[in-house]
């Protein structure tokens, strides 16, 4: 299952690869929903931190009953993990969209070894120096999205998604390919649907910066893992 490839990874000629606009797909999907409907579909939204989730919540709470899923065993060191989680919870206590939407937060246990096992760094140590958006990151996306999918399936959510695509340093295509593959894995009417997205589009990333400044939020200067931290410090 984890070995699936996107059309780009399969080395198809670029002329045969139609680049998808995931944000346009999301807008089209939302246009079919009734805004502020009394009965909203449920969405499990994986979040990496408060700043990245801020715009996503502002954008989505009118359409979904949202539970934020905080699962990020990649974050290093532990103090950074808890700082980001506390910032996220603090924002949700004052951020109007989170309050109006009665957004809930679920944390899965922080076990860093799950991250190291998933990226297979011992077997492929060269991945430690790989820049962001590469294979190491793809495996990390898969780890976190698989956990989100499993939780959404077990708790009967209608949709699942992640805030990761809001970052200019994340590969939205890889994220969406993984999410779609997971949603199709179950082949069941109870399987949660993947919510396509590229939240950085339409000024989403810029808006997240504005919200962070408005609420005085801590914004980290590296993605999360020790390798991204080391690579950032060396540039």
N, C-alpha and C positions, 0 to 999 in steps of 0.2 A: 504493500500500500504506500509506504513512504517513498518508493522509488519512482513515482509518477513524474512525468516531465511535461513542461509546457511546450507549445509549438516551437518557441525560440530555442529551447534546450535540445529539441529533436533535430536541430540544424536544417529546418525547412528553409527554402529560399525566401528572402524577405518579401518578395513580391507575392508570395502565397500566404503570408502571415498577416492577418487583418488585426491591427492593434485596436483593442477594445477601450472604450471610454467608460470605465466602471462608474464614475460619478454620474454620467448621463444615464446609465442604466438604473442607478439608485433613484435619481430624480423621477424617472419614468415610473418606477415601482411605487414611489411615495405618492405620485399623482393619482394612483388608484385607491389610496387610502383616504378615509374621511378624517381631515385634520381635527384634532381635539374630540374625536369620537368617544362616546361613553365607554365602549368596549374596545380597547386597543389590543393589537397582537402583542405578545410578550417577546422581549428581546434580551438575550444574554450578551452583554457588551464587554468583551475582554478589554481591560485598560492597563497600560503600562505605567501611567502616572497621572497626576491631577491636571497639569497643563495640557497634555495631549487629549484628555477626555473632555475638557471644558467646552470646546466648540462642538464636539460630537454630541454632547448632551443638549446643548443649545439648539442644535439642528434637528435632533431626533425625538426629543421628549414629547413633541406635539403628536407624534404618530405611534409611539410605542410605550408599553409599560416596561420600563428598563430596570434590569438588575446588572450592576457592574461586577465583573468577575476579575479579581486581582490575583493573577498567577504569574509570577515572574522570577523563577529560580535562577535566571541568568544574571540578576543584578548583583554586583560586587562593589564594595564589601557589604556585610550584613547591615552596618549602620546606614548605608545608602539605601538599601531596600526599605528599612523601616522609616527613614526620612521621607521617601517618596510616598509610601503608603499613608503616613500621617498627614502629609500635605494634601493628598487626595481626599481623605476623610474630612479634613478641616475645610476644604473648598466646598464640599457637598453640604456642609452645615450652614453655609451662607449664600451659596450660588442659587439665584432664583429658579433657573430651569430644573435644577436637582430637587429643590424644595417643592416646586409646583408639580413636578412629575412624580414626587414621592419615590425617588430613585433609591434603590436598595444596594448594599455593597456586600459581596461575598468574598472572603479571602480563602484561598487554598494554601495549605501549609508550605512554608518556605523551606525547600530542600535543595540546596545548590547542586548536589551531586546529580540530581535528575538532569540538570542542564549539561554538565560535563559528559554524562553518559550518552545523552542524545546527540551531541555534536561529534562524538567519537574523536575527541582531541588527542587521546593517547595513540590511536591508530594512525591519525593523520595530523601530526604536530604542525605541519606547514599551514594549517588553517588558522593558527594563532595570529599570523601576520597578514592574513587576508583582509583587504579593505571591506567596508560595509557593503551590503547588497549581494555578497557572494554566497558560496555554499554553506559556510558556517552559519550565516544569518538565516538562510533558507531552512536549515535544520532546526534552528531556534524558533522560527515562525511555526514550523510544524508542531513542535513540542507544545507550545502554548495554545495553538488553535485546536490541537487534538484534545487537550484537557478541557477547553471551553466547549467543544462539541460534545464530549462525553457528559459533561455536567448538564448541558442543555438538553441532551437526549434523555438522561435519567430524570430530569425534572420537568420534562414536557414543555419546553419553550418552543415558540413558533419559529423564531429566528435566532441566529447567533452571528457575531461579527467581532471586529477588533478595532481599536483606535490607532493601531500601528501605522496605517497608511497615511496618517496626517503628517508624518515626518518626511521631509525631502530626502532623508537618508535611508528610507525604507523602500523596498521594491514592491510597488502595489500589485504588479502582475503576479509575482510569486505568491503574495499573500492571498490574492483572490483565487488563483489556481488551486492552492491548498484548501481553502475554505470550500470551494465548490466540490472538490474531490471528496472531502469528508462528508459533505451533506448528501452526496450520492452513494456513499459507502453503505449506508444502512438499508437502502432500497425498501423503505418502510414509510407508511403514511404518517408515522409518529416521528420520523427523523426531522430535526429542525432544519429549516431552510437557511442557506447562506445568504447574508445580506451584502450584495456587491457594493464596493465603495472605493473611493480614492479621496479621502477627506481633505487632503492638501489642496485640492482643486477649488475653484470658486472662492479663493481667498481664505480658505479654511485655516491654513497654517498661520497666516497673518492675523486672523481673528483670534487664534489661540494665544498668540503673543500679546495681543491687546488685553485679553481677559486676565492673563497672568500678571500683567503690569497693574491692571485695575485692582486685583485682589492681593497684590503683594506676594505672589507665589514664588517659591524656590523653583528655578529651572536648571536642571542638570546640564553639564556641558559635554556629556558623552552618553552613548546609547544605554549602557547598563553593565555589560559583562567586563571582565578584567581585560579581555583582549581589545575591546573597543576603547577602554580607558587608557591602556598602554599605547595603542596606536595614535590616539588623540594627543597624548603627552609628547609623542615623538615627532609631531608635526608642528 
